[in-house]
Amino acid sequence: MNKKVLKIVQVIFVIVILNLSFVSAGVGIKWDRESALVNEGEKTCLTYNVYNPWPEASYVAIEVSDDFGELKEILTEQESEEKLIPAETSSAEAIPIKFCFKVPKVYERNCLVGSFICEQKCNEEQKIYDGEVSVKSIPPPTDIGGSGGSTTSMAVSAPLKIRVNCNAHSRDFTLIYVLLALISALIVGIIIYRKYRKQAIERDKEKLKKLQEKINKSKKQKK
Amino acid sequence: MLKKETGLILVFGFIFIFSIAMILIQNLPSTDVSLTGFATTGTAVSNVTISKYLSISMSSNLSGGILFGSIDTLPAVNLNASGNNNSGGSSSFLINVSSDSNTAVDFCLKANADLYDSTGGNTLAIGNESYANATTTSASIPVLSQEVSFTTSYVKAGEGIGIGNGSYYRFWLDIPSGTASGTYNNTISFEGVETGTSC
């Protein structure tokens, strides 16, 4: 009987040990959109839900995958946060992670000076960029000894199609108006400064002096 | 003199105000508002959100790294990684798809670079490291004859892995004679995507 119990305990122990070797942190992604319409030159934020139904907590970061499509090449200013996803976080309790990026100006513009005083006609077809948003599990540092080997990393991805909106507009003279406003404000400022830089008595004295000169001049002319 | 100054202030003051007004006009958001009257129709919002979700996990042997141990004799061909043959001869390198997923998963694999010895500055070409995958494991599965060399681009290695199932891997390394001694490392990445989509 005792031997039987011992055998059962041994079997359970082996099963537990075997299972432990298969237990690890994991990562999961939940998404409800595979495309987004964004304005060129503007910052856009998307939210992806991340979960971890596995028995160990894991640190994750979100980014555009650099392996597929041209999406990563056009996105600038990618911002995302790293988050700790607790163990046993089910898809129903998925934690939202915000992921922000900026799409540069991708449509042709007709500019008079550099990238200023531009007009945009939007005659081109809508530009669409395919790619993937990837949630990466950040692995703990691994010590690779001996003659070597490979550390491993894990990620899950969702497809993302970015459709860039083109905003047609007539020539933008804002720069010219800004310059005009600055110059005119400067001139008005100089005139007012020159006018009021001396004290009122001194200004009156100068006026009086000029008047006297005028009177003397007219007296001379009469003589 | 007084009149001249006042005149200049008036002219440039006007230009200033005009410029500010034009800046505002140019940068006002355009609003296309159409007015309708006597509306008799109503609207009801129809809303549905379709979510997809998938989760994967590596076995602890796999997350601990793919280790090839110490080699004393070169060349070495098809060197087994330490988890290739667990007790009973099966592989302990496994990636699982969680039962808390609603789509089957394709797995993609890549290496970041050649294996590199940072101390000696030597490299071991990426093509020397290879893998094979299967949905089951035994002493002979995954099988060496189906080995595929690593590349730096993702390649599908395990497709249509169902919810709650997994994919087993074995890894091998060739070390040509003449390879300088050292510890060579790189990083292998595993990616899970919805089945049928690109890596």
Chai-1 contact restraints between the chains, C-beta under 6 A:
chainA,res_idxA,chainB,res_idxB,connection_type,confidence,min_distance_angstrom,max_distance_angstrom,comment,restraint_id
A,S21,B,S60,contact,1.0,0.0,6.0,A-B,restraint_1
A,S21,B,N61,contact,1.0,0.0,6.0,A-B,restraint_2
A,S21,B,S92,contact,1.0,0.0,6.0,A-B,restraint_3
A,F22,B,S59,contact,1.0,0.0,6.0,A-B,restraint_4
A,S24,B,S57,contact,1.0,0.0,6.0,A-B,restraint_5
A,S24,B,M58,contact,1.0,0.0,6.0,A-B,restraint_6
A,S24,B,S59,contact,1.0,0.0,6.0,A-B,restraint_7
A,S24,B,S60,contact,1.0,0.0,6.0,A-B,restraint_8
A,S24,B,S63,contact,1.0,0.0,6.0,A-B,restraint_9
A,G26,B,S55,contact,1.0,0.0,6.0,A-B,restraint_10
A,G26,B,I56,contact,1.0,0.0,6.0,A-B,restraint_11
A,G26,B,S57,contact,1.0,0.0,6.0,A-B,restraint_12
A,G28,B,S55,contact,1.0,0.0,6.0,A-B,restraint_13
A,K30,B,S51,contact,1.0,0.0,6.0,A-B,restraint_14
A,K30,B,Y53,contact,1.0,0.0,6.0,A-B,restraint_15
A,W31,B,K52,contact,1.0,0.0,6.0,A-B,restraint_16
A,D32,B,T49,contact,1.0,0.0,6.0,A-B,restraint_17
A,D32,B,S51,contact,1.0,0.0,6.0,A-B,restraint_18
A,P53,B,S55,contact,1.0,0.0,6.0,A-B,restraint_19
A,P53,B,S98,contact,1.0,0.0,6.0,A-B,restraint_20
A,P53,B,D100,contact,1.0,0.0,6.0,A-B,restraint_21
A,W54,B,S57,contact,1.0,0.0,6.0,A-B,restraint_22
A,D67,B,Y154,contact,1.0,0.0,6.0,A-B,restraint_23
A,F68,B,S198,contact,1.0,0.0,6.0,A-B,restraint_24
A,S90,B,D100,contact,1.0,0.0,6.0,A-B,restraint_25
A,S91,B,Y53,contact,1.0,0.0,6.0,A-B,restraint_26
A,S91,B,D100,contact,1.0,0.0,6.0,A-B,restraint_27
A,T142,B,G65,contact,1.0,0.0,6.0,A-B,restraint_28
A,I144,B,G65,contact,1.0,0.0,6.0,A-B,restraint_29
A,I144,B,N185,contact,1.0,0.0,6.0,A-B,restraint_30
A,G146,B,G69,contact,1.0,0.0,6.0,A-B,restraint_31
A,G146,B,S70,contact,1.0,0.0,6.0,A-B,restraint_32
A,S147,B,F68,contact,1.0,0.0,6.0,A-B,restraint_33
A,S147,B,S70,contact,1.0,0.0,6.0,A-B,restraint_34
A,S147,B,I71,contact,1.0,0.0,6.0,A-B,restraint_35
A,G148,B,L115,contact,1.0,0.0,6.0,A-B,restraint_36
A,G148,B,T183,contact,1.0,0.0,6.0,A-B,restraint_37
A,G148,B,Y184,contact,1.0,0.0,6.0,A-B,restraint_38
A,G148,B,N185,contact,1.0,0.0,6.0,A-B,restraint_39
A,G149,B,G65,contact,1.0,0.0,6.0,A-B,restraint_40
A,G149,B,I66,contact,1.0,0.0,6.0,A-B,restraint_41
A,G149,B,L67,contact,1.0,0.0,6.0,A-B,restraint_42
A,G149,B,F68,contact,1.0,0.0,6.0,A-B,restraint_43
A,S150,B,I66,contact,1.0,0.0,6.0,A-B,restraint_44
A,S150,B,N186,contact,1.0,0.0,6.0,A-B,restraint_45
A,S150,B,I188,contact,1.0,0.0,6.0,A-B,restraint_46
A,T151,B,G65,contact,1.0,0.0,6.0,A-B,restraint_47
A,T151,B,T187,contact,1.0,0.0,6.0,A-B,restraint_48
A,T152,B,L62,contact,1.0,0.0,6.0,A-B,restraint_49
A,T152,B,S63,contact,1.0,0.0,6.0,A-B,restraint_50
A,T152,B,I188,contact,1.0,0.0,6.0,A-B,restraint_51
A,S153,B,T187,contact,1.0,0.0,6.0,A-B,restraint_52
A,S153,B,S189,contact,1.0,0.0,6.0,A-B,restraint_53
A,M154,B,M58,contact,1.0,0.0,6.0,A-B,restraint_54
A,M154,B,F190,contact,1.0,0.0,6.0,A-B,restraint_55
A,A155,B,E191,contact,1.0,0.0,6.0,A-B,restraint_56
A,V156,B,L54,contact,1.0,0.0,6.0,A-B,restraint_57
A,V156,B,I56,contact,1.0,0.0,6.0,A-B,restraint_58
A,V156,B,G192,contact,1.0,0.0,6.0,A-B,restraint_59
A,S157,B,E191,contact,1.0,0.0,6.0,A-B,restraint_60
A,S157,B,V193,contact,1.0,0.0,6.0,A-B,restraint_61
A,P159,B,T197,contact,1.0,0.0,6.0,A-B,restraint_62
A,T174,B,I23,contact,1.0,0.0,6.0,A-B,restraint_63
A,T174,B,Q26,contact,1.0,0.0,6.0,A-B,restraint_64
A,Y177,B,S19,contact,1.0,0.0,6.0,A-B,restraint_65
A,Y177,B,M22,contact,1.0,0.0,6.0,A-B,restraint_66
A,Y177,B,I23,contact,1.0,0.0,6.0,A-B,restraint_67
A,L180,B,I15,contact,1.0,0.0,6.0,A-B,restraint_68
A,L180,B,S19,contact,1.0,0.0,6.0,A-B,restraint_69
A,A181,B,F16,contact,1.0,0.0,6.0,A-B,restraint_70
A,A181,B,S19,contact,1.0,0.0,6.0,A-B,restraint_71
A,A181,B,I20,contact,1.0,0.0,6.0,A-B,restraint_72
A,S184,B,F12,contact,1.0,0.0,6.0,A-B,restraint_73
A,S184,B,I15,contact,1.0,0.0,6.0,A-B,restraint_74
A,S184,B,F16,contact,1.0,0.0,6.0,A-B,restraint_75
A,A185,B,F16,contact,1.0,0.0,6.0,A-B,restraint_76
A,I187,B,F12,contact,1.0,0.0,6.0,A-B,restraint_77
A,V188,B,I9,contact,1.0,0.0,6.0,A-B,restraint_78
A,V188,B,F12,contact,1.0,0.0,6.0,A-B,restraint_79
A,V188,B,G13,contact,1.0,0.0,6.0,A-B,restraint_80
A,I191,B,E5,contact,1.0,0.0,6.0,A-B,restraint_81
A,I191,B,L8,contact,1.0,0.0,6.0,A-B,restraint_82
A,I191,B,I9,contact,1.0,0.0,6.0,A-B,restraint_83
A,K195,B,E5,contact,1.0,0.0,6.0,A-B,restraint_84
